[in-house]
Amino acid sequence: MNTQEILNLVIDGGFYTDSEETRCKSVFMCIAIKYAMIAGVVTEADYDTARNSIEEWLCNVGNLSVDVVLEDALEDVGIPNTYEERLKIYRDWDNRPLFKIGDFYRGNNGRRKRLLV
């Protein structure tokens, strides 16, 4: 499966949520994908595919760290980061915001900001 198909299964299966964490739901997509894998909805290969795709993208959008979460990465670059906005990104993965490292500068607080040109 491709990343979009995997994300759709995870979202439609209720594993990705905006509410409290439970033993089978998460506000973090990579953890939600893991829960979907444990439940047999996606395979380990699917988990690796989606997780790698998300981490690669977050390394460009976020603070160059795979430890960054989407909510923080979007805040860092001045994009709305509500659950609904994050869900839109995951629902339309091929059209997610794409950035290059040169698109950012470090603000006075050390956080990355999108360079407005």
SEKESE-691588 format. One record per residue: residue in one letter; x, z, y of N, C-alpha, C in turn. Coordinates in Angstrom, 2 decimals, always signed. Layout:
// residues N
ATOM  residu     n.px     n.pz     n.py    ca.px    ca.pz    ca.py     c.px     c.pz     c.py
ATOM       A        X        Z        Y        X        Z        Y        X        Z        Y
...
END
This chain:
// residues 117
ATOM  residu     n.px     n.pz     n.py    ca.px    ca.pz    ca.py     c.px     c.pz     c.py
ATOM       M    +0.84    +0.00    -1.19    +0.00    +0.00    +0.00    +0.88    +0.00    +1.24
ATOM       N    +0.32    -0.54    +2.31    +1.05    -0.46    +3.57    +0.67    +0.82    +4.32
ATOM       T    +1.39    +1.10    +5.39    +1.19    +2.35    +6.12    -0.25    +2.50    +6.61
ATOM       Q    -0.85    +1.44    +7.14    -2.21    +1.55    +7.66    -3.20    +1.92    +6.56
ATOM       E    -3.08    +1.31    +5.40    -3.98    +1.61    +4.29    -3.84    +3.08    +3.87
ATOM       I    -2.62    +3.57    +3.86    -2.37    +4.96    +3.48    -2.97    +5.90    +4.51
ATOM       L    -2.72    +5.63    +5.79    -3.27    +6.48    +6.85    -4.79    +6.50    +6.80
ATOM       N    -5.40    +5.36    +6.56    -6.86    +5.31    +6.47    -7.38    +6.19    +5.34
ATOM       L    -6.73    +6.13    +4.19    -7.15    +6.97    +3.06    -7.02    +8.45    +3.39
ATOM       V    -5.95    +8.81    +4.06    -5.72   +10.21    +4.42    -6.77   +10.69    +5.42
ATOM       I    -7.03    +9.87    +6.43    -8.02   +10.23    +7.46    -9.41   +10.27    +6.84
ATOM       D    -9.77    +9.22    +6.13   -11.11    +9.15    +5.54   -11.33   +10.24    +4.49
ATOM       G   -10.26   +10.68    +3.86   -10.36   +11.75    +2.87   -10.44   +13.13    +3.48
ATOM       G   -10.33   +13.21    +4.81   -10.45   +14.50    +5.49    -9.19   +15.36    +5.44
ATOM       F    -8.07   +14.77    +5.08    -6.82   +15.55    +4.99    -6.20   +15.79    +6.37
ATOM       Y    -6.43   +14.88    +7.30    -5.92   +15.01    +8.67    -7.05   +15.54    +9.53
ATOM       T    -6.83   +16.68   +10.18    -7.90   +17.36   +10.89    -7.43   +17.85   +12.25
ATOM       D    -8.38   +18.13   +13.12    -8.05   +18.71   +14.42    -8.33   +20.20   +14.44
ATOM       S    -8.76   +20.73   +13.31    -9.09   +22.15   +13.25    -7.98   +22.92   +12.54
ATOM       E    -8.28   +24.11   +12.17    -7.29   +24.99   +11.55    -6.73   +24.41   +10.25
ATOM       E    -5.48   +24.75   +10.01    -4.82   +24.37    +8.76    -5.51   +25.08    +7.59
ATOM       T    -5.62   +24.37    +6.49    -6.10   +24.98    +5.25    -5.14   +24.57    +4.14
ATOM       R    -5.49   +24.88    +2.93    -4.62   +24.51    +1.80    -4.66   +23.03    +1.49
ATOM       C    -5.60   +22.30    +2.09    -5.68   +20.87    +1.79    -5.91   +20.00    +3.02
ATOM       K    -5.83   +20.58    +4.21    -5.98   +19.83    +5.47    -4.90   +20.26    +6.43
ATOM       S    -4.48   +19.31    +7.27    -3.43   +19.63    +8.23    -3.65   +18.92    +9.55
ATOM       V    -3.18   +19.53   +10.62    -3.17   +18.90   +11.93    -1.93   +18.01   +12.08
ATOM       F    -1.04   +18.03   +11.10    +0.16   +17.22   +11.10    +0.01   +16.12   +10.05
ATOM       M    +0.16   +14.87   +10.46    -0.11   +13.77    +9.56    +0.78   +13.76    +8.34
ATOM       C    +2.06   +14.02    +8.47    +2.94   +13.97    +7.30    +2.55   +15.02    +6.26
ATOM       I    +2.12   +16.17    +6.71    +1.65   +17.20    +5.78    +0.32   +16.77    +5.17
ATOM       A    -0.54   +16.16    +5.98    -1.83   +15.67    +5.47    -1.60   +14.62    +4.38
ATOM       I    -0.62   +13.76    +4.56    -0.31   +12.75    +3.55    +0.16   +13.43    +2.27
ATOM       K    +0.96   +14.49    +2.41    +1.42   +15.24    +1.24    +0.24   +15.84    +0.49
ATOM       Y    -0.73   +16.40    +1.23    -1.93   +16.95    +0.59    -2.70   +15.85    -0.13
ATOM       A    -2.78   +14.67    +0.46    -3.46   +13.54    -0.18    -2.73   +13.13    -1.45
ATOM       M    -1.41   +13.22    -1.43    -0.63   +12.90    -2.63    -0.91   +13.93    -3.72
ATOM       I    -0.92   +15.19    -3.37    -1.18   +16.25    -4.34    -2.58   +16.07    -4.95
ATOM       A    -3.53   +15.62    -4.13    -4.90   +15.42    -4.60    -5.06   +14.11    -5.40
ATOM       G    -4.00   +13.31    -5.45    -4.06   +12.06    -6.21    -4.66   +10.89    -5.47
ATOM       V    -4.85   +11.04    -4.17    -5.43    +9.96    -3.36    -4.38    +8.89    -3.07
ATOM       V    -3.14    +9.31    -2.85    -2.03    +8.37    -2.65    -0.91    +8.76    -3.60
ATOM       T    -0.02    +7.82    -3.84    +1.11    +8.07    -4.74    +2.29    +8.64    -3.97
ATOM       E    +3.30    +9.06    -4.71    +4.52    +9.54    -4.06    +5.19    +8.41    -3.28
ATOM       A    +5.15    +7.19    -3.82    +5.71    +6.04    -3.11    +4.95    +5.79    -1.81
ATOM       D    +3.61    +5.95    -1.84    +2.80    +5.80    -0.63    +3.19    +6.87    +0.39
ATOM       Y    +3.34    +8.10    -0.09    +3.76    +9.20    +0.79    +5.08    +8.85    +1.47
ATOM       D    +6.05    +8.38    +0.69    +7.36    +8.03    +1.25    +7.23    +6.89    +2.26
ATOM       T    +6.43    +5.89    +1.95    +6.25    +4.75    +2.85    +5.69    +5.20    +4.20
ATOM       A    +4.60    +5.95    +4.17    +3.95    +6.38    +5.41    +4.82    +7.36    +6.17
ATOM       R    +5.38    +8.32    +5.48    +6.23    +9.32    +6.14    +7.43    +8.67    +6.81
ATOM       N    +8.09    +7.76    +6.10    +9.25    +7.07    +6.69    +8.86    +6.26    +7.91
ATOM       S    +7.72    +5.60    +7.85    +7.25    +4.81    +8.98    +6.96    +5.70   +10.19
ATOM       I    +6.29    +6.81    +9.95    +5.98    +7.75   +11.03    +7.26    +8.35   +11.60
ATOM       E    +8.15    +8.81   +10.75    +9.39    +9.43   +11.22   +10.25    +8.45   +12.01
ATOM       E   +10.34    +7.22   +11.55   +11.13    +6.21   +12.27   +10.56    +6.00   +13.67
ATOM       W    +9.24    +5.90   +13.75    +8.60    +5.71   +15.05    +8.78    +6.93   +15.95
ATOM       L    +8.60    +8.12   +15.39    +8.74    +9.33   +16.19   +10.17    +9.53   +16.69
ATOM       C   +11.13    +9.06   +15.95   +12.52    +9.16   +16.41   +12.72    +8.34   +17.68
ATOM       N   +11.96    +7.27   +17.85   +12.05    +6.46   +19.05   +11.19    +7.01   +20.18
ATOM       V   +10.02    +7.55   +19.85    +9.13    +8.06   +20.88    +9.48    +9.49   +21.25
ATOM       G    +9.87   +10.27   +20.26   +10.12   +11.68   +20.49   +11.53   +11.97   +20.94
ATOM       N   +11.99   +13.13   +20.61   +13.29   +13.60   +21.07   +14.41   +13.24   +20.10
ATOM       L   +14.32   +12.07   +19.48   +15.34   +11.60   +18.54   +15.52   +12.57   +17.39
ATOM       S   +14.46   +13.17   +16.97   +14.52   +14.14   +15.89   +13.32   +13.94   +14.98
ATOM       V   +13.54   +13.98   +13.68   +12.41   +13.86   +12.76   +11.58   +15.13   +12.76
ATOM       D   +12.04   +16.17   +13.44   +11.29   +17.41   +13.51   +10.23   +17.39   +14.60
ATOM       V   +10.21   +16.35   +15.42    +9.23   +16.28   +16.50    +7.87   +15.88   +15.91
ATOM       V    +6.80   +16.42   +16.47    +5.45   +16.06   +16.03    +4.84   +15.12   +17.06
ATOM       L    +3.87   +14.34   +16.64    +3.30   +13.32   +17.50    +2.75   +13.90   +18.80
ATOM       E    +2.07   +15.02   +18.72    +1.50   +15.63   +19.92    +2.57   +15.88   +20.99
ATOM       D    +3.70   +16.43   +20.59    +4.79   +16.71   +21.53    +5.46   +15.43   +22.01
ATOM       A    +5.65   +14.48   +21.10    +6.30   +13.22   +21.48    +5.48   +12.49   +22.53
ATOM       L    +4.17   +12.45   +22.36    +3.32   +11.77   +23.33    +3.36   +12.49   +24.68
ATOM       E    +3.35   +13.81   +24.64    +3.44   +14.58   +25.88    +4.75   +14.28   +26.60
ATOM       D    +5.83   +14.18   +25.85    +7.14   +13.91   +26.44    +7.18   +12.60   +27.21
ATOM       V    +6.40   +11.63   +26.76    +6.44   +10.31   +27.41    +5.22   +10.05   +28.28
ATOM       G    +4.42   +11.08   +28.51    +3.31   +10.97   +29.44    +2.10   +10.23   +28.92
ATOM       I    +1.90   +10.22   +27.62    +0.73    +9.59   +27.01    -0.22   +10.70   +26.57
ATOM       P    -1.54   +10.52   +26.78    -2.48   +11.54   +26.33    -2.25   +11.88   +24.85
ATOM       N    -2.32   +13.18   +24.54    -1.96   +13.62   +23.19    -3.04   +14.44   +22.49
ATOM       T    -4.28   +14.23   +22.88    -5.36   +14.94   +22.22    -5.49   +14.45   +20.77
ATOM       Y    -6.23   +15.19   +19.97    -6.47   +14.77   +18.60    -7.08   +13.38   +18.56
ATOM       E    -8.04   +13.12   +19.44    -8.71   +11.83   +19.46    -7.72   +10.70   +19.76
ATOM       E    -6.79   +10.94   +20.68    -5.77    +9.92   +21.01    -4.81    +9.71   +19.85
ATOM       R    -4.42   +10.80   +19.21    -3.53   +10.67   +18.05    -4.23    +9.94   +16.91
ATOM       L    -5.51   +10.24   +16.72    -6.29    +9.58   +15.68    -6.37    +8.07   +15.95
ATOM       K    -6.55    +7.68   +17.22    -6.57    +6.26   +17.57    -5.27    +5.58   +17.17
ATOM       I    -4.17    +6.25   +17.40    -2.86    +5.68   +17.03    -2.79    +5.50   +15.52
ATOM       Y    -3.16    +6.52   +14.77    -3.10    +6.42   +13.31    -4.11    +5.41   +12.76
ATOM       R    -5.24    +5.23   +13.41    -6.25    +4.27   +12.96    -5.85    +2.82   +13.28
ATOM       D    -4.94    +2.64   +14.22    -4.50    +1.29   +14.61    -2.98    +1.26   +14.64
ATOM       W    -2.39    +1.61   +13.52    -0.95    +1.80   +13.41    -0.14    +0.60   +13.89
ATOM       D    -0.58    -0.60   +13.60    +0.18    -1.79   +14.00    +0.24    -1.95   +15.51
ATOM       N    -0.67    -1.34   +16.23    -0.70    -1.45   +17.69    -0.33    -0.14   +18.38
ATOM       R    +0.37    +0.74   +17.68    +0.81    +2.00   +18.29    +1.77    +1.70   +19.44
ATOM       P    +1.86    +2.63   +20.39    +2.80    +2.41   +21.50    +4.23    +2.30   +20.97
ATOM       L    +4.92    +1.28   +21.39    +6.31    +1.09   +20.97    +7.23    +1.26   +22.17
ATOM       F    +8.30    +1.97   +21.96    +9.26    +2.23   +23.02   +10.66    +1.99   +22.48
ATOM       K   +11.55    +1.74   +23.41   +12.96    +1.68   +23.08   +13.62    +2.87   +23.76
ATOM       I   +14.76    +3.28   +23.24   +15.45    +4.44   +23.80   +15.69    +4.26   +25.29
ATOM       G   +15.99    +3.06   +25.75   +16.27    +2.82   +27.16   +15.06    +2.97   +28.06
ATOM       D   +13.87    +3.14   +27.48   +12.65    +3.30   +28.27   +12.51    +4.70   +28.84
ATOM       F   +13.44    +5.59   +28.53   +13.29    +6.99   +28.90   +14.47    +7.49   +29.73
ATOM       Y   +14.23    +8.53   +30.45   +15.29    +9.28   +31.12   +15.01   +10.75   +30.90
ATOM       R   +16.00   +11.57   +31.09   +15.80   +13.01   +30.93   +15.45   +13.61   +32.28
ATOM       G   +14.35   +14.32   +32.31   +13.92   +14.99   +33.53   +14.75   +16.24   +33.77
ATOM       N   +14.46   +16.92   +34.85   +15.20   +18.13   +35.21   +15.08   +19.21   +34.14
ATOM       N   +13.98   +19.20   +33.40   +13.77   +20.22   +32.38   +14.40   +19.82   +31.05
ATOM       G   +15.09   +18.67   +31.00   +15.75   +18.22   +29.78   +14.86   +17.46   +28.83
ATOM       R   +13.58   +17.41   +29.13   +12.65   +16.67   +28.26   +12.67   +15.20   +28.64
ATOM       R   +12.46   +14.35   +27.65   +12.45   +12.92   +27.88   +11.16   +12.51   +28.58
ATOM       K   +11.27   +11.62   +29.53   +10.11   +11.09   +30.22   +10.19    +9.58   +30.19
ATOM       R    +9.04    +8.95   +30.21    +9.00    +7.49   +30.21    +9.48    +6.99   +31.56
ATOM       L   +10.37    +6.04   +31.53   +10.91    +5.45   +32.75    +9.88    +4.48   +33.31
ATOM       L    +9.41    +4.74   +34.49    +8.42    +3.87   +35.14    +9.17    +2.79   +35.91
ATOM       V    +8.91    +1.56   +35.56    +9.61    +0.43   +36.21    +8.64    -0.36   +37.03
END
